[in-house]
Amino acid sequence: EVQLVESGGGLVQAGGSLRLSCVASGFTFDDYAIGWFRQAPGKEREGVSRINISDGSTDYADSVKGRFTISSDNANNTVYLQMNSLKPEDTAVYYCAARNNVWIDIKTIPFDRADEYEYWGQGTQVTVSS
């Protein structure tokens, strides 16, 4: 059974930091790209970042570049999203998602295309107070 389990969300003041974790199971980790998305109330789901597990290449939304860092611990099938200099507009439920990339060049797939991802976690709430 495929599972993606997020954790690490919480309440933080503006300017603070959080590290989200996404633990994957039930599939071959190296064959996938893992993305982070977020959805604020009343807004569409937004792509935040993606990491291609096999080569470590990364993508970021302009809104988080320089503040967020995605990384992976391949030995433990875990992807992290380190979020620094948080702003109130970062408040959202954050989801991780997985996309198989064995047969395609992941760089040809926009990282923020939610419909390209096969598996999703349940989400973790991040709230940034002003």
C-alpha positions in Angstrom: 0.0 0.0 0.0 1.4 3.4 -1.0 1.5 5.9 1.8 2.8 9.5 2.1 2.7 10.8 5.6 3.4 14.5 6.3 4.3 16.0 9.6 6.0 19.0 11.1 3.3 21.6 10.6 2.2 24.0 13.4 1.8 27.6 14.5 4.8 29.9 14.1 5.3 33.7 14.1 6.2 35.6 11.0 9.9 35.3 10.4 10.1 31.9 12.0 10.9 28.5 10.6 9.4 25.1 10.3 10.6 21.8 8.8 8.0 19.6 7.2 8.6 15.9 6.6 7.1 13.5 4.1 7.7 9.8 4.7 7.0 7.6 1.8 6.3 3.8 1.7 4.9 1.2 -0.7 6.9 2.2 -3.8 10.5 2.4 -5.0 11.5 5.8 -3.7 14.3 6.3 -6.3 11.8 6.0 -9.1 9.8 9.0 -8.1 9.8 12.7 -7.8 8.2 14.2 -4.7 6.5 17.5 -4.7 5.1 19.8 -2.0 1.9 21.7 -2.6 -0.1 24.0 -0.4 -3.7 25.1 -0.3 -5.0 28.1 1.7 -8.7 28.5 2.4 -10.6 29.6 -0.6 -7.6 29.3 -2.9 -6.5 26.8 -5.4 -3.8 24.2 -4.6 -0.4 25.7 -5.4 2.9 24.0 -6.2 5.7 24.9 -3.8 8.6 22.7 -4.7 9.7 19.4 -6.2 12.7 17.1 -5.9 13.7 14.3 -8.3 14.9 11.6 -6.0 17.3 9.9 -8.4 19.4 12.9 -9.2 18.4 15.5 -6.5 17.3 18.1 -8.9 14.9 20.6 -7.5 12.3 23.2 -8.5 10.7 26.0 -6.5 7.9 28.4 -6.9 9.0 32.0 -7.2 7.1 32.9 -4.0 9.3 30.6 -1.9 12.7 30.8 -3.6 15.4 31.7 -1.2 13.3 30.9 1.8 12.3 27.2 1.4 14.7 24.3 0.7 13.6 20.8 -0.3 15.8 17.8 0.4 15.7 14.1 0.7 17.0 11.3 2.9 16.9 8.4 0.5 17.9 5.9 3.1 14.8 6.7 5.1 12.4 7.4 2.2 11.8 10.9 3.5 11.6 14.3 1.9 11.9 17.5 3.9 10.8 21.0 3.3 12.7 23.5 5.3 10.8 26.7 5.5 12.5 29.9 6.8 11.5 33.5 7.0 7.9 32.5 7.0 5.2 35.0 6.1 1.5 35.0 7.0 0.7 34.3 3.3 2.5 30.9 3.7 -0.4 29.8 5.9 -2.0 26.8 4.3 -2.4 23.0 4.4 0.8 21.5 3.0 0.7 18.3 1.0 3.4 16.1 -0.4 2.8 14.1 -3.6 4.6 11.5 -5.6 5.1 11.1 -9.4 6.7 8.2 -11.0 9.5 9.3 -13.4 10.9 6.0 -14.7 9.6 6.4 -18.2 9.6 10.1 -18.6 12.0 13.0 -18.2 10.6 14.7 -15.1 12.1 18.0 -16.3 9.5 18.1 -19.0 6.7 18.0 -16.5 5.9 21.3 -14.7 6.5 20.8 -11.0 3.3 22.5 -10.1 0.9 20.4 -12.2 -1.0 18.8 -9.4 -2.8 16.4 -11.9 0.6 14.9 -12.8 1.0 13.4 -9.4 -0.2 9.9 -8.6 -0.2 9.7 -4.8 -0.9 12.3 -2.1 -0.5 12.6 1.6 -3.2 13.8 4.0 -1.7 17.2 4.6 -0.3 19.1 7.5 -1.4 22.6 8.6 1.0 25.5 8.7 -0.2 28.7 10.3 2.0 31.8 10.3 0.9 34.6 12.6 1.7 38.3 12.0 
